[in-house]
């Protein structure tokens, strides 16, 4: 599976050379997972919600908004509406992690799919996780792709994946920039590029951090949902009032 303007494959080879020893604080800081990096991410926090089976329709709606080129970069071919619908219906939420960012109207504007391979694909290496992300044009440039990448990497880290392998089209500069900024080593091979990102081992802090992010995102979604309902009630009252006012004016004529 290819990638979108902010999309790529993420898999997990065994190691990356030249990285600090696992478990050291220096390794976490250099790899972007130390306390300073965590505070930086918190300052630009984006509510990222874990998606489930009930979100299949929203996922399909989101992907159907991608134009032909975006679909090509996301899936590796210009996927048709029918193919996208089949993809949304085939997502394995029990095995994989699907993440989404919603706007104030509760529209899914960005999503990521972290698919875990059922078994190792290469001898002597750990099972791989494949990462794909899509961001609608109207919300690009806000760092949503990078934040989804960070959240997916945290989830993979807590699942015991120690290295992410990113596979993207070489023309996908947005995704390759995200990979480089995360500390990955990028290698180009013609029209395609690969990158390796080493993750530190999971800790109590990483699990607590993911749980807090998940809880905050759920609270954010529920707040948006209630705010939308309240707005609809206010709009309904205003509409009824305007009809009564119009009826009253008509009766005076």
MARDOVEX-453381 format. One line per 8 residues: for each residue x, y, z of N, C-alpha, C. Coordinates in Angstrom, 3 decimals, padded with zeros to 6 digits. Each point is the difference from the previous one (the first is absolute). Example, Ala and Ser with C-alpha at 12.3 -4.5 7.8 and 13.67 -1.06 7.14 Angstrom:
<sites>
013.190,-005.690,007.800,-000.890,001.190,000.000,000.900,001.200,000.000 | -000.350,001.050,-000.720,000.820,001.190,000.060,-000.770,001.090,000.730
</sites>
This chain:
<sites>
000.846,-001.193,000.000,-000.846,001.193,000.000,000.874,001.232,000.000 | -000.231,000.910,-000.920,000.787,001.218,-000.112,-000.547,001.056,000.937 | 000.349,001.259,-000.273,-000.353,001.039,000.951,-000.620,001.199,-000.656 | -000.686,000.831,000.815,-000.657,001.203,-000.474,000.913,001.191,000.189 | -000.441,001.244,-000.304,000.867,001.152,000.186,000.577,000.075,001.399 | -000.610,-000.654,000.952,000.626,-000.155,001.295,-000.252,-001.436,000.399 | 000.639,-000.953,-000.757,-000.274,-001.396,000.240,001.197,-000.834,-000.356 | 000.101,-001.176,000.629,001.107,-000.884,-000.323,-000.224,-001.353,000.621
000.814,-000.960,-000.418,000.025,-001.277,000.662,000.938,000.104,001.192 | -000.367,-000.670,001.079,000.886,-000.072,001.146,000.073,-001.457,000.407 | 001.169,-000.569,-000.061,000.189,-001.381,000.383,001.124,-000.072,001.017 | 000.334,-001.203,000.488,000.928,-000.078,001.104,001.115,-001.006,-000.211 | 001.102,000.360,-000.683,001.171,-000.843,-000.005,000.563,-000.088,001.408 | 001.058,-000.806,000.188,000.458,-000.310,001.339,000.733,001.144,000.666 | 000.950,000.631,-000.690,000.809,001.025,000.638,000.337,001.108,-000.966 | 000.535,001.078,000.551,000.566,001.083,-000.811,001.387,000.276,000.538
001.001,000.021,-000.854,001.369,000.190,000.453,000.227,001.427,000.418 | 000.959,000.186,000.891,000.398,001.328,000.399,-000.892,000.635,001.036 | -000.926,-000.755,000.582,-000.894,000.563,000.998,000.539,-000.294,001.392 | -000.322,000.839,000.999,000.437,-000.242,001.359,-000.621,-001.274,000.562 | 000.556,-000.498,001.084,-000.495,-001.223,000.612,-001.422,000.187,000.477 | -000.787,-001.061,-000.106,-001.382,000.066,000.432,-000.064,000.257,001.496 | -001.039,000.748,000.428,-000.243,000.206,001.408,000.689,001.205,000.582 | 000.966,000.599,-000.697,000.698,001.151,000.549,-000.795,001.259,-000.251
000.121,000.974,000.928,-000.724,001.260,-000.164,000.509,000.753,-001.208 | 001.313,-000.129,-000.282,000.568,000.668,-001.173,-000.618,-000.533,-001.276 | -000.228,-001.299,-000.038,-000.618,-000.609,-001.184,-001.397,000.546,-000.206 | -000.765,000.144,001.089,-001.360,000.504,-000.121,-000.014,001.439,-000.473 | 000.918,000.825,000.514,000.036,001.399,-000.420,000.362,000.112,-001.472 | 001.010,-000.766,-000.425,000.444,000.067,-001.388,-001.046,-000.543,-000.950 | -000.791,-000.948,000.469,-001.016,-000.602,-000.870,-001.342,000.713,000.099 | -000.042,001.080,000.795,-001.228,000.777,000.072,-001.029,-000.500,000.983
000.425,-000.838,000.982,-000.961,-000.555,000.952,000.320,000.370,001.438 | 000.956,000.878,000.213,000.351,000.401,001.347,-000.958,001.038,000.560 | 000.231,000.425,001.258,-000.885,000.977,000.645,-000.137,001.302,-000.770 | 001.111,000.525,-000.526,-000.064,001.264,-000.729,-000.861,-000.134,-001.251 | 000.201,-001.100,-000.727,-000.791,-000.219,-001.212,-001.473,-000.182,000.339 | -000.281,-000.665,001.126,-001.393,-000.213,000.417,-000.681,001.322,000.330 | 000.732,000.892,000.688,-000.554,001.317,000.321,-000.266,000.813,-001.258 | 000.896,-000.135,-000.976,-000.179,000.712,-001.260,-001.250,-000.483,-000.720
-000.229,-001.317,-000.009,-001.189,-000.548,-000.634,-001.261,000.447,000.737 | 000.086,000.075,001.346,-001.150,000.411,000.783,-000.396,001.437,-000.296 | 001.004,000.854,-000.259,-000.286,001.411,-000.262,-000.749,000.197,-001.318 | 000.127,-000.963,-000.905,-000.704,000.090,-001.283,-000.960,-001.183,-000.152 | -000.642,-000.350,001.107,-000.833,-001.197,000.050,-001.171,000.076,-000.975 | -000.239,-001.116,-000.670,-001.126,-000.147,-000.915,-000.804,-001.214,000.458 | -001.310,000.124,000.162,-000.800,-001.141,000.445,-000.066,-001.088,-001.066 | 000.602,-001.133,000.299,000.014,-001.141,-000.923,-000.791,-001.128,000.649
-001.044,-000.425,-000.662,-000.923,-000.983,000.578,000.203,-001.374,-000.630 | -000.033,-001.028,000.826,000.040,-001.366,-000.513,-001.356,-000.322,-000.630 | 000.026,-000.513,-001.215,-001.231,-000.317,-000.720,-000.344,-001.479,000.164 | -001.284,-000.297,-000.180,-000.482,-001.367,000.180,-000.927,-000.383,-001.144 | -000.591,-001.179,000.105,-000.871,-000.506,-001.071,-001.123,000.969,-000.335 | -000.519,000.682,001.009,-001.125,000.907,-000.235,000.382,001.210,-000.850 | 001.308,000.192,-000.223,000.464,001.144,-000.783,000.265,-000.348,-001.464 | -000.339,-001.206,-000.424,000.298,-000.402,-001.382,-000.585,000.992,-001.013
-001.241,000.433,000.237,-000.644,000.911,-000.940,000.740,001.335,-000.055 | 000.422,000.510,001.146,000.753,001.259,000.029,001.341,-000.151,-000.721 | 000.648,-001.147,000.184,001.284,-000.252,-000.662,-000.184,-000.020,-001.513 | -001.035,-000.695,-000.457,-000.272,-000.054,-001.433,-000.294,001.396,-000.547 | -000.807,000.786,000.719,-000.308,001.357,-000.434,001.269,000.838,-000.111 | 000.883,-000.148,000.973,001.258,000.751,-000.014,000.832,-000.353,-001.238 | 000.197,-001.290,-000.238,000.855,-000.429,-001.101,-000.621,000.322,-001.357 | -001.327,-000.014,-000.092,-000.660,000.309,-001.264,000.173,001.464,-000.400
000.399,000.843,000.961,000.243,001.412,-000.312,001.374,000.233,-000.633 | 000.873,-001.004,000.026,001.305,000.135,-000.621,-000.143,000.017,-001.515 | 000.756,000.863,-000.663,-000.066,000.025,-001.462,000.853,-001.129,-000.579 | 000.050,-000.090,-001.315,000.664,-001.131,-000.651,001.475,-000.109,000.372 | 000.704,001.130,000.021,001.427,-000.050,000.334,000.207,-000.397,001.462 | -000.817,000.549,000.881,000.120,-000.348,001.411,-000.256,-001.486,000.218 | -000.969,-000.538,-000.726,-000.293,-001.433,000.124,001.173,-000.833,-000.508 | 000.628,000.477,-001.057,001.166,-000.720,-000.538,001.134,-000.026,001.015
000.261,001.138,000.632,001.069,000.068,000.979,-000.341,-000.782,001.265 | -001.264,-000.056,000.342,-000.419,-000.703,001.219,000.017,-001.512,-000.167 | -000.516,-000.482,-001.148,-000.150,-001.433,-000.192,000.979,-000.605,-001.011 | 000.714,000.850,-000.733,000.906,-000.515,-001.021,-000.669,-000.159,-001.345 | -001.285,000.346,-000.076,-000.760,-000.034,-001.248,-001.208,000.931,000.184 | -000.567,000.515,-001.094,-001.157,000.907,000.123,-001.253,-000.784,000.392 | -000.145,-000.291,001.267,-001.085,-000.854,000.493,-001.371,000.580,-000.359 | -000.878,-000.874,-000.441,-001.374,000.407,-000.325,-000.817,000.119,001.284
-001.193,000.571,-000.122,-000.886,000.112,001.159,-000.309,-001.376,000.583 | -000.221,-000.968,-000.874,-000.324,-001.349,000.461,001.179,-000.616,000.745 | 001.214,000.190,-000.507,001.183,-000.548,000.653,000.224,000.645,001.365 | -000.251,001.295,000.099,000.143,000.692,001.279,-001.029,-000.522,001.003 | -001.221,-000.205,-000.445,-001.039,-000.527,000.878,000.370,-001.388,000.509 | 000.553,-000.835,-000.889,000.422,-001.339,000.412,001.135,000.088,001.018 | 000.919,000.937,-000.214,001.106,000.187,000.934,-000.526,000.363,001.388 | -000.938,000.949,000.050,-000.560,000.431,001.288,-000.716,-001.161,000.698
-000.691,-000.832,-000.769,-000.729,-001.118,000.582,000.929,-001.136,000.433 | 001.209,-000.039,-000.545,000.921,-001.101,000.306,000.962,000.311,001.135 | -000.049,001.204,000.555,000.914,000.366,001.085,-000.184,-000.944,001.190 | 001.120,-000.476,000.528,-000.014,-000.923,001.134,000.287,000.791,001.272 | -001.047,000.451,000.671,000.182,000.834,001.189,000.473,-000.810,001.206 | -000.190,-001.315,-000.028,000.465,-000.829,001.105,001.521,-000.146,-000.023 | 000.592,-000.015,-001.190,001.440,-000.174,-000.129,000.740,001.324,-000.142 | -000.562,000.921,-000.781,000.696,001.238,-000.353,-000.465,001.181,000.840
000.696,001.111,-000.161,-000.387,001.257,000.647,-000.337,001.007,-001.091 | -001.184,000.592,000.085,-000.436,001.020,-000.948,-000.254,001.276,000.791 | 000.631,001.079,-000.420,-000.058,001.263,000.730,-000.620,001.079,-000.869 | -000.696,000.950,000.630,-000.647,001.052,-000.780,000.007,001.341,000.712 | -000.060,001.054,-000.794,-000.121,001.370,000.499,-001.302,000.562,-000.552 | -000.844,000.527,000.896,-001.305,000.547,-000.382,000.022,001.520,000.139 | -000.730,000.682,-000.899,-000.142,001.448,000.144,-001.201,000.312,000.895 | -000.351,001.273,000.119,-001.083,000.392,000.900,-001.356,-000.512,-000.456
-000.121,-000.297,-001.292,-001.254,-000.544,-000.528,-000.020,-001.525,000.059 | 000.979,-000.559,000.705,000.129,-001.455,000.173,000.239,-000.715,-001.319 | 000.644,000.687,-000.936,000.396,-000.618,-001.268,001.420,-000.544,000.148 | 000.213,-001.195,-000.488,001.323,-000.620,000.058,000.883,000.638,-001.075 | 000.953,000.829,000.409,000.817,000.741,-000.957,001.377,-000.615,-000.200 | 000.376,-000.904,000.877,001.298,-000.669,-000.146,-000.052,-001.330,000.727 | 000.597,-001.027,-000.587,000.002,-001.311,000.646,001.273,-000.765,-000.328 | 000.349,-000.893,000.891,001.184,-000.844,-000.182,-000.375,-001.445,000.299
000.626,-000.907,-000.720,-000.236,-001.435,000.184,001.338,-000.662,000.285 | 000.133,-000.563,001.179,001.199,-000.739,000.392,-000.363,-001.474,000.000 | 000.411,-000.707,-001.050,-000.370,-001.405,-000.185,001.155,-000.897,000.418 | -000.264,-000.899,000.923,001.015,-000.926,000.488,-000.051,-001.288,-000.800 | 001.136,-000.399,-000.541,000.066,-001.246,-000.759,-000.221,-001.167,000.956 | -000.754,-001.015,-000.434,-000.283,-001.128,000.892,001.232,-000.827,000.339 | 001.047,000.074,-000.838,001.227,-000.759,000.259,001.161,000.713,-000.675 | 001.249,-000.280,000.440,001.158,000.663,-000.611,000.049,-000.233,-001.498
000.311,001.077,-000.767,000.061,-000.111,-001.450,001.416,-000.257,-000.498 | 000.993,000.183,000.891,001.388,-000.253,-000.372,000.659,-000.836,001.083 | 000.811,-000.972,-000.429,000.654,-000.886,000.955,000.918,000.787,000.927 | -000.081,-000.315,001.292,000.873,000.643,000.970,-000.433,001.379,000.430 | -001.164,000.444,-000.431,-000.479,001.330,000.358,-001.367,-000.088,000.672 | -000.285,001.025,000.789,-001.276,000.027,000.714,-001.147,000.250,-000.960 | -001.213,-000.308,000.453,-001.178,000.268,-000.819,-000.082,001.484,-000.326 | -000.509,000.321,-001.180,-000.011,001.377,-000.482,-001.366,000.657,000.177
000.049,001.340,000.130,-001.224,000.787,000.071,-000.009,000.959,-001.172 | -001.097,000.028,-000.728,-000.117,000.851,-001.177,-000.841,001.230,000.323 | 000.515,001.169,-000.337,-000.639,001.269,000.343,-000.455,000.722,-001.259 | -001.261,000.425,-000.008,-000.518,000.816,-001.089,-000.803,001.145,000.576 | 000.142,001.190,-000.573,-000.696,001.167,000.525,-000.533,000.848,-001.130 | -001.126,000.646,000.231,-000.589,000.901,-000.994,-000.500,001.248,000.710 | 000.223,001.149,-000.634,-000.414,001.289,000.544,-000.736,000.763,-001.093 | -001.207,000.448,000.282,-000.756,000.750,-000.996,000.695,001.322,-000.316
-000.163,000.458,-001.236,000.716,001.182,-000.460,-000.265,001.229,000.856 | -001.249,000.162,000.447,-000.356,001.223,000.709,000.654,000.131,001.372 | 000.604,-001.087,000.509,000.644,000.087,001.317,001.485,-000.337,-000.062 | 000.564,-000.053,-001.182,001.433,-000.266,-000.106,000.804,001.212,000.441 | 001.231,-000.258,000.396,000.858,001.072,000.469,-000.135,000.275,001.486 | -000.798,-000.790,000.706,-000.192,000.191,001.441,000.753,-001.031,000.833 | 000.761,-000.852,-000.653,000.779,-000.996,000.730,-000.775,-001.236,000.404 | -001.193,-000.209,-000.576,-000.792,-001.162,000.378,000.692,-001.315,-000.365
000.647,-000.026,-001.157,000.695,-001.215,-000.409,001.106,-000.363,000.977 | 000.759,001.002,000.438,001.092,-000.237,000.953,-000.528,-000.480,001.337 | -001.103,000.604,000.464,-000.555,-000.398,001.292,-000.563,-001.418,-000.051 | -000.637,-000.365,-001.111,-000.494,-001.368,-000.146,001.156,-000.992,-000.055 | 001.084,000.411,-000.655,001.188,-000.855,-000.055,000.556,-000.226,001.404 | 000.090,001.066,000.789,000.515,-000.114,001.367,-000.887,-000.903,000.847 | -001.304,000.176,-000.128,-000.925,-000.809,000.790,000.063,-001.468,-000.416 | 000.093,-000.247,-001.308,000.107,-001.377,-000.482,001.310,-000.630,000.468
001.080,000.788,-000.006,001.291,-000.509,000.464,-000.062,-000.336,001.489 | -000.689,000.826,000.778,-000.159,-000.275,001.429,-000.776,-001.290,000.213 | -001.046,-000.189,-000.792,-000.794,-001.224,000.123,000.845,-001.223,-000.369 | 000.780,000.127,-001.086,000.861,-001.114,-000.403,001.045,-000.287,001.071 | 000.557,001.055,000.577,000.983,-000.155,001.078,-000.604,-000.773,001.162 | -001.232,000.335,000.362,-000.651,-000.687,001.114,-000.443,-001.410,-000.359 | 000.020,-000.322,-001.287,-000.303,-001.366,-000.442,001.270,-000.838,-000.151 | 001.163,000.582,000.324,001.250,-000.747,-000.057,000.747,000.104,-001.310
-000.447,000.861,-000.921,000.720,000.215,-001.250,001.163,000.957,000.279 | 001.224,-000.403,-000.352,001.140,000.850,000.340,000.503,000.861,-001.147 | -000.398,-000.309,-001.225,000.450,000.779,-001.154,-001.128,000.124,-001.014 | -000.194,001.188,-000.527,-000.998,000.226,-001.039,000.692,000.144,-001.341 | -000.565,-000.644,-000.979,000.511,000.095,-001.369,-001.013,000.756,-000.833 | 000.407,001.120,-000.559,-000.908,000.846,-000.771,000.273,-000.167,-001.482 | -001.036,-000.267,-000.748,000.121,-000.150,-001.454,-000.942,000.995,-000.662 | 000.545,000.941,-000.771,-000.828,001.022,-000.644,000.538,000.298,-001.383
-000.831,000.571,-000.838,000.464,000.461,-001.297,001.002,001.127,000.202 | 001.048,000.024,-000.811,001.022,001.033,000.141,-000.569,001.394,-000.210 | -001.076,000.111,-000.775,-000.618,001.303,-000.238,-000.853,000.470,001.175 | -000.196,-000.877,000.969,-000.804,000.351,001.163,000.872,000.724,001.024 | 000.328,001.246,-000.309,000.885,000.774,000.846,-000.551,000.230,001.392 | -001.318,000.144,000.135,-000.603,000.260,001.311,000.267,-001.152,000.967 | -000.197,-001.243,-000.465,000.199,-001.141,000.882,001.473,-000.211,000.314 | 000.843,000.170,-000.995,001.438,-000.178,000.228,000.532,001.045,000.973
-000.568,001.207,-000.049,000.393,001.037,000.951,-000.403,-000.400,001.411 | -001.193,-000.578,000.145,-000.451,-000.468,001.306,000.956,-001.058,000.531 | 000.394,-000.934,-000.877,000.910,-001.068,000.414,001.351,000.568,000.434 | 000.542,000.938,-000.791,001.303,000.590,000.350,-000.086,000.767,001.308 | -001.077,000.763,000.178,-000.155,000.777,001.233,-000.120,-000.902,001.221 | -000.489,-001.220,-000.205,-000.122,-000.952,001.099,001.314,-000.705,000.289 | 001.020,000.259,-000.835,001.308,-000.589,000.219,000.290,-001.221,-000.847 | -000.844,-000.258,-000.991,000.199,-001.176,-000.850,001.100,000.233,-001.020
000.653,-001.073,-000.389,000.977,000.022,-001.083,-000.712,-000.359,-001.293 | 000.045,000.897,-000.976,-000.747,-000.182,-001.239,000.936,-000.402,-001.127 | -000.355,-001.024,-000.740,000.764,-000.458,-001.165,-000.920,-000.003,-001.214 | 000.464,000.611,-001.072,-000.815,000.094,-001.216,000.439,-001.052,-001.004 | -000.965,-000.655,-000.618,000.256,-001.000,-001.030,-000.943,000.266,-001.159 | 000.403,000.920,-000.868,-000.829,000.346,-001.149,-001.268,000.707,000.422 | -001.130,-000.550,-000.414,-001.287,000.638,000.275,-000.506,-000.262,001.412 | 000.705,-000.844,000.750,-000.433,-000.316,001.349,001.110,000.279,000.999
-000.381,000.249,001.242,000.958,000.272,001.071,-000.338,-000.841,001.220 | 001.039,-000.292,000.786,-000.183,-000.754,001.231,000.686,000.739,001.140 | -000.531,-000.168,001.193,000.585,000.635,001.171,-000.148,-000.926,001.199 | 000.987,000.048,000.894,-000.025,-000.816,001.198,000.003,000.893,001.232 | -000.891,-000.249,000.913,-000.086,000.772,001.237,000.008,-000.946,001.187 | 001.001,000.142,000.852,000.116,-000.841,001.192,-000.856,000.587,001.128 | -000.771,-000.853,000.650,-000.823,000.415,001.129,000.593,-000.521,001.303 | -000.056,000.786,001.060,000.460,-000.497,001.303,-000.988,-001.030,000.516
000.396,-000.822,000.960,-000.933,-000.987,000.552,-001.133,000.687,000.749 | -001.114,-000.697,000.115,-001.132,000.572,000.716,000.307,000.094,001.495 | -000.620,000.959,000.651,000.168,000.227,001.428,-001.373,000.250,000.613 | -000.036,000.073,001.310,-001.250,000.362,000.675,-000.452,001.373,-000.480 | 000.978,000.918,-000.145,-000.307,001.356,-000.451,-000.617,000.011,-001.390 | 000.517,-000.828,-000.910,-000.538,-000.011,-001.364,-001.420,-000.537,-000.032 | -000.292,-001.001,000.819,-001.353,-000.547,000.057,-000.968,001.000,000.631 | 000.454,000.663,001.076,-000.840,001.003,000.642,-000.242,001.167,-000.955
001.057,000.410,-000.725,-000.140,001.097,-000.947,-001.005,-000.297,-001.090 | 000.028,-001.221,-000.534,-000.955,-000.372,-001.038,-001.422,-000.038,000.558 | -000.145,-000.506,001.232,-001.323,-000.066,000.615,-000.560,001.403,000.238 | 000.851,000.925,000.427,-000.445,001.376,000.237,-000.427,000.647,-001.311 | 000.804,-000.189,-001.055,-000.351,000.576,-001.296,-001.331,-000.551,-000.498 | -000.200,-001.293,000.183,-001.246,-000.616,-000.448,-001.192,000.573,000.778 | 000.169,000.156,001.315,-001.082,000.525,000.833,-000.301,001.459,-000.346 | 001.040,000.816,-000.188,-000.205,001.406,-000.342,-000.690,000.148,-001.348
000.381,-000.841,-000.956,-000.619,000.064,-001.328,-001.472,-000.387,000.073 | -000.331,-000.977,000.845,-001.393,-000.405,000.159,-000.819,001.126,000.634 | 000.575,000.673,000.998,-000.683,001.135,000.618,-000.216,001.121,-001.017 | 001.016,000.244,-000.825,-000.106,001.044,-001.027,-001.128,-000.328,-000.974 | -000.095,-001.266,-000.416,-001.037,-000.410,-000.948,-001.388,000.163,000.615 | -000.142,-000.421,001.264,-001.305,000.105,000.649,-000.387,001.464,000.192 | 000.971,000.856,000.304,-000.283,001.429,000.127,-000.486,000.565,-001.328 | 000.664,-000.358,-001.094,-000.416,000.469,-001.321,-001.395,-000.513,-000.339
-000.272,-001.250,000.388,-001.313,-000.583,-000.304,-001.104,000.743,000.747 | 000.215,000.266,001.294,-001.009,000.712,000.778,-000.131,001.450,-000.478 | 001.113,000.621,-000.368,-000.060,001.374,-000.501,-000.791,000.055,-001.296 | 000.144,-001.027,-000.832,-000.742,-000.047,-001.262,-001.495,-000.154,000.263 | -000.350,-000.873,000.952,-001.411,-000.190,000.345,-000.584,001.296,000.537 | 000.747,000.686,000.878,-000.470,001.266,000.570,-000.220,001.039,-001.096 | 000.945,000.060,-000.956,-000.123,000.947,-001.111,-001.227,-000.298,-000.846 | -000.257,-001.291,-000.235,-001.169,-000.386,-000.785,-001.299,000.380,000.729
-000.012,-000.130,001.336,-001.187,000.390,000.768,-000.225,001.504,-000.106 | 001.079,000.783,000.158,-000.101,001.456,-000.105,-000.494,000.408,-001.387 | 000.559,-000.651,-001.031,-000.434,000.309,-001.367,-001.470,-000.355,-000.202 | -000.436,-001.115,000.608,-001.397,-000.401,-000.128,-000.938,000.983,000.675 | 000.399,000.451,001.199,-000.819,000.983,000.710,-000.092,001.294,-000.797 | 001.143,000.436,-000.555,000.017,001.230,-000.794,-000.890,-000.130,-001.236 | 000.001,-001.187,-000.607,-000.832,-000.216,-001.188,-001.481,000.049,000.355 | -000.372,-000.641,001.125,-001.395,000.018,000.434,-000.429,001.417,000.320
000.862,000.764,000.681,-000.315,001.379,000.357,-000.216,000.856,-001.242 | 000.860,-000.205,-001.010,-000.141,000.781,-001.229,-001.313,-000.313,-000.711 | -000.449,-001.262,000.076,-001.267,-000.381,-000.629,-001.177,000.639,000.734 | 000.077,000.028,001.342,-001.066,000.640,000.777,-000.043,001.500,-000.280 | 001.190,000.614,-000.088,000.058,001.430,-000.300,-000.602,000.283,-001.369 | 000.325,-000.860,-000.971,-000.532,000.180,-001.342,-001.511,-000.194,-000.013 | -000.501,-000.985,000.769,-001.435,-000.238,000.055,-000.728,001.183,000.666 | 000.646,000.564,001.035,-000.602,001.131,000.686,-000.094,001.220,-000.899
001.042,000.252,-000.768,-000.025,001.133,-000.937,-001.059,-000.205,-001.063 | -000.148,-001.255,-000.477,-000.994,-000.282,-001.022,-001.423,000.194,000.536 | -000.206,-000.314,001.287,-001.335,000.148,000.592,-000.393,001.458,000.158 | 000.969,000.884,000.168,-000.285,001.433,000.148,-000.346,000.659,-001.309 | 000.371,-000.628,-001.113,-000.265,000.614,-001.298,-001.472,-000.119,-000.386
</sites>
